[in-house]
Each structure stands twice: as structure tokens, then as C-alpha cells.
Amino acid sequence: MSFSSDPPNALTFDIEDYFQVSAFNGVIDRADWESLERRVDYNTRRLLAVLEETDTRATFYILGWVAEREPQLLQTIADAGHEIACHGYSHKLIYTQSPEEFAEETRRAKASLEDAVGRPVTSYRAASYSITDASLWALDILFEQGFQTDSSIFPIRHDRYGLRGGPNDPHYLQLPAGGRILEFPLTTTPVAGVGLPASGGGYFRLYPYWLSRLLARRVNAAGRPLMFYLHPWELDPDQPQITVGAFTRFRHYNNLQRCETRLRNLIADFNFTTVSDCLAQRYGDLSQLPCHAY
């Protein structure tokens, strides 16, 4: 069943390699990244092939580290009509950085992306959704550097991220320094009084597909847009295996071989487009969105 006539949802991909995920920070040193096999180009092109076959557009949140090494990949993404957005530079969690380090990393990442595609980049997503109570200061830096839209806040509790208490749908954030930025948070939906993640990534691989579809339908039935995300390495069961603990291993490697089929099913079942087009088509005059301050 296709939902292509319904208002669109946002389809997004966080472009990073398998060795750059936050769960591997304790076992892989960033200084060793250059010596590891890079698979991000191959896996991202697999995603692009799926999108071309289904005539679907998406937003790609790309690491500056990747942009500097794979500029042709970024041009291919842009030439296919997808939206280029920023995922920071080195995938460091924001709350582990000083404001000065974060500002420099963000400036470098934004410049790398814009150099690769020759156009402004104004949408941002933090590594592992690491804008939390401990790093709200980062939003002012994003605004100062010209970002207009953010998708870094996940309104749940998690061991690495989460910021509860704000709206679950697109809204403006009133910033301490006086600016404001449009926030499109990761999607949750209430189940038995608890906000259950319905956004993709590891949840999409760990949930049975029928549950992901049920949650997404519940979100849309409430008149809300789904913010869905995935990583290119999640379609790659042949990636090198990293020696990690059982819990991390389960979260990272479970159902990699099923993920592409599930993604194709999701695209067939729901209407998806870029973040910018989703916002424009669902809300029209974005200036009328509600404003929130933490």
C-alpha cells in the first residue's frame, strides 16, 4: 500500500563510515581513521540507487571529514537532487567539546561541504544527537555560523543523548543570545504514556518492521511528520567487524542484512522527501510555527 498522496515525511541519512560511530569511540582512535578501509562511498551510492529507483529525494547530513575525502560523492548526491546538510566534522559528541572547539569544527565542516557542492549549507545535525542539557550553548554557535534548521534534539532518555521537555514536532527554538533556529526533532510517539522512538537508525533495525510501520502510521494519523534517519553502514553486512562488548555489538550489527529491504518497504508505504520540502509542504508559512525556549 502506498501513502504517496499523503503529506510528506522527512527522509534523512547521516553520512559517516562504520568506524566513526560513537559506540566505537573507546576502541578506535580517530588518529587511526586514515588507515582503515573506507566504505562510505560504496554504501552511500547503494542508498542513492535505492532513492533513484523509487524516485525519492532525501536530506544527507554529511561529516566534514567525509566531505574532504569524498568530494565527488557529495557532488553526486547534490546532482541527484538531494539536500546537502552538515553532520559536524569529526563526529565528536558536542558535550565533550569546548565551545571554541565546537565552533572551529563546525566552521570547518560547513566550509568543506560548501566547497564540495558550491552552494550554502544551512541545515545541521549533531553527532549522535548530542545537543542535550549540557550543550544547549551549541545552538547559538550554529545560528552565528548561518545555520537556519537543526535536527539534533531527540526527546527521549538514552545513554548518549536525549533532551526531554520540548515539543516533539517542528518548532523554533528561542536562543539565549537572541536568535532563533528551526528545530525538527527526531520523532517519538506515545505508547502507554511513554515516548517511544519512531525515527529509524538502530530502532529501525531492532524493531520488527511491522512495529516501525505501525509507529509511523500513528505519527501520520496524528497529523505529524515523521523524521526518519539511517546510516549508510546500516545497509552493509560485509563491513569489518570491530571487537566490542555484547551490548554494543548487538546494537550495531543486528539485522544489517535486512535493512535495505526494510528501507524499500518504508519508502513504498509512506511519502518521503527532503527536510526542506517536508517543512514547506506541511506547514507553508514556517514563520507561524510555535517557538520554544529551554
LINFENVEN-V419598 format. One record per residue. N is the residue number from 1. RES is the residue in one letter. PSI is psi as a letter, one per 30 degrees, with the letter a starting at -180 (999 if undefined). BURIAL is 1 if it has 9 or more other C-alpha atoms within 8 Angstrom, else 0. D_LAST is the distance of its C-alpha to the last C-alpha in whole Angstrom. Layout:
n-><N,N>
res-><RES,RES>
psi-><PSI,PSI>
burial-><BURIAL,BURIAL>
d_last-><D_LAST,D_LAST>
//
This chain:
n-><1,2,3,4,5,6,7,8,9,10,11,12,13,14,15,16,17,18,19,20,21,22,23,24,25,26,27,28,29,30,31,32,33,34,35,36,37,38,39,40,41,42,43,44,45,46,47,48,49,50,51,52,53,54,55,56,57,58,59,60,61,62,63,64,65,66,67,68,69,70,71,72,73,74,75,76,77,78,79,80,81,82,83,84,85,86,87,88,89,90,91,92,93,94,95,96,97,98,99,100,101,102,103,104,105,106,107,108,109,110,111,112,113,114,115,116,117,118,119,120,121,122,123,124,125,126,127,128,129,130,131,132,133,134,135,136,137,138,139,140,141,142,143,144,145,146,147,148,149,150,151,152,153,154,155,156,157,158,159,160,161,162,163,164,165,166,167,168,169,170,171,172,173,174,175,176,177,178,179,180,181,182,183,184,185,186,187,188,189,190,191,192,193,194,195,196,197,198,199,200,201,202,203,204,205,206,207,208,209,210,211,212,213,214,215,216,217,218,219,220,221,222,223,224,225,226,227,228,229,230,231,232,233,234,235,236,237,238,239,240,241,242,243,244,245,246,247,248,249,250,251,252,253,254,255,256,257,258,259,260,261,262,263,264,265,266,267,268,269,270,271,272,273,274,275,276,277,278,279,280,281,282,283,284,285,286,287,288,289,290,291,292,293,294>
res-><M,S,F,S,S,D,P,P,N,A,L,T,F,D,I,E,D,Y,F,Q,V,S,A,F,N,G,V,I,D,R,A,D,W,E,S,L,E,R,R,V,D,Y,N,T,R,R,L,L,A,V,L,E,E,T,D,T,R,A,T,F,Y,I,L,G,W,V,A,E,R,E,P,Q,L,L,Q,T,I,A,D,A,G,H,E,I,A,C,H,G,Y,S,H,K,L,I,Y,T,Q,S,P,E,E,F,A,E,E,T,R,R,A,K,A,S,L,E,D,A,V,G,R,P,V,T,S,Y,R,A,A,S,Y,S,I,T,D,A,S,L,W,A,L,D,I,L,F,E,Q,G,F,Q,T,D,S,S,I,F,P,I,R,H,D,R,Y,G,L,R,G,G,P,N,D,P,H,Y,L,Q,L,P,A,G,G,R,I,L,E,F,P,L,T,T,T,P,V,A,G,V,G,L,P,A,S,G,G,G,Y,F,R,L,Y,P,Y,W,L,S,R,L,L,A,R,R,V,N,A,A,G,R,P,L,M,F,Y,L,H,P,W,E,L,D,P,D,Q,P,Q,I,T,V,G,A,F,T,R,F,R,H,Y,N,N,L,Q,R,C,E,T,R,L,R,N,L,I,A,D,F,N,F,T,T,V,S,D,C,L,A,Q,R,Y,G,D,L,S,Q,L,P,C,H,A,Y>
psi-><k,k,g,f,f,l,k,l,l,k,k,l,k,j,j,l,l,e,f,g,k,f,f,g,e,f,f,k,k,f,f,f,e,f,f,l,k,k,g,e,e,e,e,e,f,e,e,e,e,e,e,e,e,g,h,k,k,l,k,j,j,k,k,e,e,e,e,f,f,h,e,e,e,e,e,e,e,e,f,f,g,l,k,k,l,k,g,a,e,g,g,k,k,e,f,f,l,l,e,e,e,e,e,e,e,e,e,e,e,e,e,e,e,e,e,e,f,h,l,k,j,g,k,k,k,l,k,h,h,g,j,a,f,f,g,f,f,f,e,e,e,e,e,e,g,g,k,f,k,k,i,f,k,j,i,l,k,l,f,f,a,k,j,l,f,l,l,f,l,k,l,k,k,k,l,e,f,f,a,l,k,k,k,j,l,k,k,l,k,k,j,h,g,k,j,k,k,h,f,a,b,e,e,e,e,e,k,k,e,e,e,e,e,e,e,e,e,e,e,e,f,g,g,k,k,k,j,k,l,l,k,e,f,f,g,i,f,g,l,k,k,k,j,l,l,e,e,e,e,e,e,e,f,k,g,e,f,f,e,e,e,e,e,e,e,e,e,e,f,l,k,l,a,l,e,e,e,e,e,e,e,e,f,c,j,f,f,f,k,l,k,k,k,999>
burial-><0,0,1,1,0,0,1,1,1,1,1,1,1,1,1,1,1,1,0,1,1,1,0,1,1,0,0,1,0,0,0,0,1,0,0,0,0,0,1,1,1,0,1,1,0,1,1,1,0,1,1,0,0,0,0,1,1,1,1,1,1,1,1,1,1,1,1,1,0,1,1,0,0,1,1,0,1,1,0,0,0,1,1,1,1,1,1,1,1,0,1,1,1,1,1,0,1,0,1,0,0,1,1,0,1,1,1,1,1,1,0,1,1,1,0,1,1,0,0,0,1,1,1,1,1,1,1,1,1,1,1,1,0,0,1,1,0,1,1,1,1,1,1,0,0,0,1,1,1,1,1,1,1,1,1,1,0,0,0,0,1,1,1,0,0,0,0,1,1,1,1,1,1,1,1,0,0,0,1,1,1,1,1,1,1,1,1,1,1,0,0,0,0,0,1,1,1,1,1,1,1,0,1,1,1,1,0,0,0,0,0,1,1,0,1,1,0,1,1,1,0,0,0,0,1,1,1,1,1,1,1,1,1,1,1,1,0,0,0,0,0,0,0,0,0,0,0,1,1,0,1,0,0,1,0,1,0,1,1,0,0,1,0,1,0,1,1,1,1,1,1,1,1,1,1,0,0,1,1,1,1,1,0,0,0,0,0,0,1,0,0,1,0,0>
d_last-><40,38,35,36,36,32,29,28,26,24,27,25,27,26,29,30,33,33,33,30,28,26,28,31,29,31,35,35,34,33,36,38,36,39,42,40,41,39,39,36,38,40,37,35,39,39,36,37,40,39,37,40,42,39,39,35,32,29,27,27,25,27,27,29,31,32,33,35,37,37,37,40,37,35,37,38,35,34,38,38,35,32,29,28,24,23,23,23,26,27,24,23,20,17,16,20,20,20,18,22,23,20,21,25,24,22,25,28,26,26,29,31,30,31,34,35,34,35,32,28,26,22,20,19,18,18,20,20,16,15,12,10,9,12,12,8,11,13,11,13,16,16,16,18,21,21,19,18,17,15,16,14,12,14,12,15,16,19,21,19,16,14,10,10,8,7,10,14,15,15,12,11,8,8,8,9,13,13,13,12,13,14,12,15,14,17,18,19,21,21,25,26,22,21,19,22,21,23,22,26,26,28,27,29,32,31,31,35,34,35,32,30,31,31,27,27,29,27,24,26,28,25,25,22,22,23,21,24,25,28,29,33,34,33,36,38,40,42,40,41,40,38,39,36,36,36,33,31,35,34,31,32,35,36,37,37,40,39,36,37,39,36,34,37,37,33,34,37,35,32,32,30,29,27,23,24,27,25,22,25,27,25,23,25,24,20,19,19,16,13,10,7,4,0>
//
